Amino acid sequence: MTRRLGYLSLGAALVVAILSVAARTAAVEWPGVVGIPTTLVVVKLLTAAAVALGAHGLYLVVVDTVERRSRSKRRLHDLRNVLRLAFGAAALVGVFGALTEQWLGVLFSLGVVGFAVTFALQQPLFSLLGWVYILVKRPYQVGDRVRIESAKGDVIDVDFLVTTLWEINGELVSSNQPSGRIVTVPNSVVLSSEVFNYSWDEFPFVWNEISIQVAYETDLAFARSEMVDVADELLGDEMRRNVERYREVLAETAVEMEVQDRPTVNVVQGESWVELRLRYLTHPRRGQRVKNELYERILERFNDHPDRVAFPVSRNR
């Protein structure tokens, strides 16, 4: 459909260009408008329209070709924005050049106007620079789950000026659940604030924890073993494969770190209980679902052994 519209636009551009040539060579002299020959006005308008239609049609054809060959929706989104900016700028120069017939003068004027706009519209300019930074450095891209300042969500669009997020958490819900709201963040924010990416291409997984409080009378070795076994049953082979990938990513950096390929349990001493924190690897979009499943299975195991696992009397955990 996009390619067909592109060809139609190119065809219309050709027809308008022919009309422009015909109007230029016509022997008919129409009355002038405010001292400007009507024939000249018509020719310039037709030429400008031909340039605009041709740029639009060529853009649609190129985008359709790229879409057919691209295998990554993320790369396609960025490339489409670059093409839109390039063809838009070219069409703008072409239209003004056709209207004024002063191509160098148009480029110089646009340069002067751009210099003035730099001072008048600093924030949009910074956002445009932020878009270029996002495009080049890739702190995030469409489909990633990120936190930018106080906004957290899944990136659904990165435009020239703003990044649009499908909100996670927020004021309406918790536990990393979508709220249904859309959040727009100026691209300029990435130039001055921290950006947290939870699902970047190289390693789209995060370490997560689930904590359970038990009484001091608990057999800690048994409780820790049960928690690890439950996590192994649920995550086992998948986690080991992901840890291997994690090690490969670490090997490409200067960071030296020992990484366990099985879930681990850390013990934290509280005032009237012991907190057992199960650490495991999971995908951020499955984080809460995995946490719920682990919690239910662990409590079931613990309740099956009341003689070895005791909970704080206050149940304040």
C-alpha positions in Angstrom: 0.0 0.0 0.0 2.8 2.4 0.9 4.7 1.7 -2.4 1.5 2.2 -4.4 0.9 5.6 -2.8 4.5 6.4 -3.5 4.1 5.6 -7.2 0.9 7.6 -7.3 2.6 10.6 -5.7 5.5 10.3 -8.2 3.1 10.1 -11.1 1.3 13.1 -9.8 4.6 14.9 -9.5 5.4 14.1 -13.2 2.0 15.3 -14.4 2.4 18.6 -12.4 5.9 19.0 -13.8 4.6 18.6 -17.3 1.9 21.2 -16.6 4.6 23.5 -15.3 6.6 23.2 -18.5 3.5 23.7 -20.6 2.6 26.8 -18.6 6.1 28.2 -19.1 6.0 27.7 -22.9 2.4 28.7 -23.4 1.9 31.7 -25.7 -1.1 32.9 -23.6 -0.4 36.0 -21.5 -2.6 36.2 -18.4 -3.0 39.5 -16.5 -0.4 40.1 -13.8 -0.9 40.0 -10.0 0.5 42.9 -8.1 3.0 43.5 -10.8 4.1 39.8 -11.2 3.2 38.0 -14.4 0.5 35.4 -13.7 2.3 32.8 -15.9 5.4 33.1 -13.7 3.3 32.6 -10.5 1.6 29.5 -11.9 4.9 28.0 -13.1 6.6 28.5 -9.7 3.6 27.1 -7.8 3.4 24.1 -10.2 7.2 23.5 -9.9 7.0 23.7 -6.1 4.1 21.3 -6.0 6.0 18.9 -8.3 9.0 19.0 -6.0 6.9 18.3 -2.9 5.0 15.5 -4.5 8.1 13.9 -5.9 9.9 14.1 -2.5 6.9 12.6 -0.8 6.5 9.8 -3.4 10.2 8.9 -3.3 10.1 8.9 0.5 7.2 6.4 0.5 8.9 4.1 -2.1 12.2 4.1 -0.1 10.5 3.5 3.2 8.5 0.6 1.7 11.7 -0.9 0.3 13.4 -0.7 3.6 10.4 -2.2 5.4 10.5 -5.2 3.1 14.2 -5.9 3.7 14.5 -5.0 7.4 14.2 -7.7 10.0 14.3 -5.5 13.0 11.3 -3.3 13.9 13.6 -1.3 16.2 16.1 -0.4 13.5 13.2 0.2 11.0 11.7 2.8 13.4 14.9 4.7 13.6 15.7 4.6 9.9 12.1 5.8 9.1 12.7 8.8 11.3 16.0 9.6 9.6 14.5 9.3 6.2 11.6 11.5 7.1 13.9 14.2 8.4 16.2 14.0 5.3 13.4 14.0 2.7 11.6 16.7 4.6 14.6 19.0 4.7 15.3 18.3 1.0 11.7 19.0 0.1 11.8 22.2 2.1 14.9 23.5 0.3 13.5 22.3 -3.1 10.1 24.1 -2.6 11.7 27.4 -1.5 14.2 27.1 -4.3 11.5 26.5 -6.9 9.5 29.5 -5.6 12.5 31.9 -5.5 14.8 30.4 -8.1 17.6 31.4 -5.8 19.0 28.1 -4.6 22.1 29.5 -2.9 20.1 32.3 -1.4 17.6 29.8 0.0 20.3 27.8 1.6 21.9 30.9 3.1 18.5 32.2 4.3 17.7 28.9 5.9 21.1 29.0 7.6 20.4 32.5 9.0 16.9 31.5 10.1 18.3 28.3 11.7 20.8 30.4 13.6 18.0 32.7 14.9 15.8 29.7 15.8 18.6 28.3 17.9 18.2 31.1 20.3 14.4 31.3 20.2 13.8 27.6 20.5 16.5 26.2 22.6 14.5 23.4 24.3 13.2 21.9 21.1 16.7 22.1 19.7 18.1 20.3 22.7 15.4 17.6 22.2 16.5 17.2 18.6 20.1 16.8 19.7 18.9 14.3 22.3 17.2 12.4 19.5 20.5 12.3 17.5 22.2 11.1 20.7 19.6 8.3 21.2 20.0 7.3 17.6 23.9 7.1 17.8 24.6 5.9 21.3 21.5 3.7 21.8 20.8 4.3 25.5 17.4 2.8 24.6 15.2 2.0 21.6 11.7 1.1 20.8 10.6 -2.0 22.8 13.0 -1.5 25.7 11.7 -1.1 29.3 13.4 2.0 30.8 13.3 4.5 33.6 14.0 8.1 32.6 14.0 10.3 35.7 10.7 9.5 37.4 9.0 8.0 34.4 9.2 4.2 33.9 7.7 2.2 31.1 8.1 0.5 27.7 9.3 2.6 24.9 6.7 2.7 22.1 8.0 5.6 20.1 11.1 7.8 19.8 10.3 10.9 17.8 12.4 13.9 16.9 11.5 15.7 20.1 9.9 13.3 22.6 10.1 9.7 23.7 6.7 8.0 24.4 6.4 5.4 27.1 3.7 2.9 28.0 3.7 3.6 31.7 4.7 0.9 34.3 3.9 1.5 37.9 3.1 5.2 38.4 0.4 6.5 40.7 -2.3 4.0 39.7 -0.7 0.6 40.0 2.4 -1.1 41.5 4.5 -4.2 41.1 5.8 -3.3 37.6 2.3 -3.5 36.1 1.2 -1.3 33.2 -1.1 1.5 34.2 -2.6 2.1 30.8 -1.3 5.7 30.7 1.1 7.2 28.1 4.0 9.3 29.2 6.0 11.6 27.0 9.5 12.6 27.9 11.5 15.3 26.1 14.5 13.8 24.4 16.7 16.5 25.9 16.4 14.7 29.3 18.8 12.0 28.2 21.5 14.7 27.9 21.3 15.7 31.5 19.7 12.8 33.5 20.3 9.2 34.1 18.6 6.5 32.0 18.0 3.0 33.3 17.5 0.3 30.6 16.1 -3.0 31.9 16.0 -4.8 28.6 18.9 -3.7 26.3 19.8 -5.8 23.3 23.0 -7.2 24.6 21.4 -8.6 27.8 17.6 -8.2 28.1 17.5 -9.7 31.6 17.7 -8.4 35.2 18.6 -9.8 38.6 15.6 -9.9 40.9 15.0 -10.7 44.5 12.2 -12.2 46.6 12.5 -11.9 50.4 10.8 -14.0 53.1 11.1 -13.4 56.8 11.4 -16.4 59.1 11.9 -16.8 62.8 15.3 -17.4 64.5 14.2 -20.9 65.3 14.2 -21.8 61.6 16.7 -24.3 60.2 18.3 -21.8 57.9 20.3 -24.3 55.9 17.2 -26.2 55.1 15.2 -23.1 54.3 17.8 -21.8 52.0 18.1 -25.2 50.2 14.4 -25.3 49.7 14.3 -21.8 48.2 17.1 -22.6 45.8 15.4 -25.9 44.8 12.1 -24.1 44.1 13.8 -21.5 42.0 15.8 -24.2 40.1 12.6 -26.1 39.3 11.0 -22.9 37.9 13.9 -21.2 36.2 16.7 -23.9 36.1 18.0 -24.3 32.5 16.7 -21.0 31.3 18.7 -19.1 34.0 21.9 -21.1 33.3 21.7 -20.2 29.6 21.1 -16.5 30.4 24.0 -16.5 32.9 26.3 -17.8 30.2 25.2 -14.8 28.1 25.7 -12.5 31.0 29.3 -13.8 31.4 30.0 -13.2 27.7 28.8 -9.6 28.1 31.0 -9.1 31.2 34.0 -10.6 29.4 33.8 -7.7 26.9 34.2 -5.2 29.7 36.9 -4.5 32.3 34.6 -5.6 35.1 35.6 -8.8 36.9 32.8 -10.5 38.7 31.9 -14.0 39.9 28.5 -14.9 38.7 26.5 -17.9 40.0 24.6 -19.9 37.4 22.1 -21.0 40.0 19.8 -19.0 42.3 21.3 -17.9 45.6 20.0 -17.0 49.0 21.4 -14.2 51.1 20.7 -13.9 54.8 19.9 -10.6 56.5 19.5 -10.3 60.3 16.5 -8.4 61.5 15.4 -7.3 65.0 13.0 -10.2 65.5 13.4 -12.3 62.4 15.8 -13.5 59.7 15.2 -12.3 56.2 16.0 -14.7 53.4 16.5 -13.1 50.0 16.4 -15.3 47.0 18.4 -13.8 44.0 17.7 -15.0 40.5 17.8 -13.9 36.9 14.6 -13.2 34.8 13.2 -11.1 32.1 11.9 -7.7 33.3 8.5 -8.2 31.7 8.0 -11.5 33.5 9.5 -10.3 36.8 6.3 -10.0 38.8 4.7 -13.2 37.4 7.9 -15.1 38.3 8.0 -13.5 41.8 4.4 -14.5 42.5 5.0 -18.1 41.4 8.2 -18.4 43.5 6.5 -16.9 46.6 3.6 -19.3 46.4 5.8 -22.4 45.9 8.2 -21.4 48.6 5.5 -20.8 51.2 3.9 -24.1 50.3 7.3 -25.9 50.9 7.8 -24.1 54.2 4.3 -24.9 55.4 4.9 -28.6 54.7 7.7 -28.5 57.2 6.5 -26.5 60.3 9.0 -28.4 62.4 11.9 -26.9 60.5 10.6 -23.5 59.3 9.0 -21.0 61.7 7.6 -17.6 60.9 7.8 -14.6 63.2 5.1 -14.7 65.8 3.8 -11.3 64.9 3.5 -12.3 61.2 5.0 -8.9 60.4 6.9 -9.8 57.3 
